[in-house]
Amino acid sequence: MSHLGVVVNPLAGGGRSGGVGAHVLDRLRSRGHRVNDLSADDLVTATARARRAAVDGLDALIVVGGDGLVHLGAGVVADTALPLGIVAGGTGNDLARALGLPRGRVDAAIGAIEHGLTHGPRSIDAVSVGSPDQHAREWYLGALSCGIDAAVNARANALTWPRGSARYVRALAGELGRFRPYGYRLTLDDLVWESAGSVAVVANGPWIGGGVKIAPDATIDDGLLDVVMAGPFTRSGVARIFPGMYAGRHVRHPAVQVFRSTRVLIEPVPSLGAPPPDAYADGELIGRLPLVAQVHPSAVQVLT
């Protein structure tokens, strides 16, 4: 059978992944797979373990948790032939949703992994992101958030309740009190766009925030980024448009624009608005603007 490296996030989903992870390890071993538990108390150590194991030789890397663990896995396997398996057990699970993978169902997730091992993985796009002044890059699979969506992400990460997407609703309510539109310059393949804005997302997949359909037409294997710029909205305008984002209705609003590009440079423009918050990708902190995002077609192999 296969040689699998498994990384479990014991903090994902409010601590639920610890028990789920033990079940995944036991289940894979009982089905005859050779399994290395690469988990650690922090993501930095787990990433280092996963990279060492990948070099030593694995048939697949399996991550057990939410989008943060998928983000870790993407950083290890991107631009390699090593496939990624996902057992979704986090709060958002937006990557699993985009890939049509089981969420919260261990045996079904393992079935998808084994199907992929037998029949071959699915190729999807990955996105590299980093400062335009440096060579270092991170990888993400879902979306890069650079507006109030990023500020909400940061606040939601600090909350312990409620669970699921309701955490992001509570975080939005907390952020609106100090919100002012931000100033941006976007340099895309074929245009430069400058404006104040409220929401700024560079999406590879459709969802952020546990089911917010921020880029409803984004496809994770089309070789393009969907760049969603919304606003500038007032605080009440943000509150009004937010509920429709779960169904993707916000893109019908005349103040929302969606661009497609293979590369995006996002820069702050202080003369147009407030400084944008630190950016997040797949729910994980990336850092301050300016940032450049570049899509890499078929850079990640996923077991589905």
Salt bridges, closest charged atoms under 4 A:
ASP94 OD1 - ARG97 NH1 2.78
ASP107 OD1 - HIS23 NE2 3.71
ASP107 OD1 - ARG27 NE 3.26
GLU114 OE1 - ARG31 NE 2.75
GLU114 OE2 - HIS33 NE2 2.75
GLU138 OE1 - HIS71 NE2 2.97
GLU175 OE2 - ARG155 NE 2.86
GLU175 OE2 - ARG178 NH2 2.92
GLU194 OE2 - ARG185 NE 2.43
ASP221 OD2 - ARG122 NH2 3.26
ASP226 OD1 - ARG260 NE 2.91
GLU267 OE1 - ARG185 NH1 3.72
ASP278 OD1 - ARG288 NE 4.00
ASP282 OD2 - HIS71 ND1 3.09
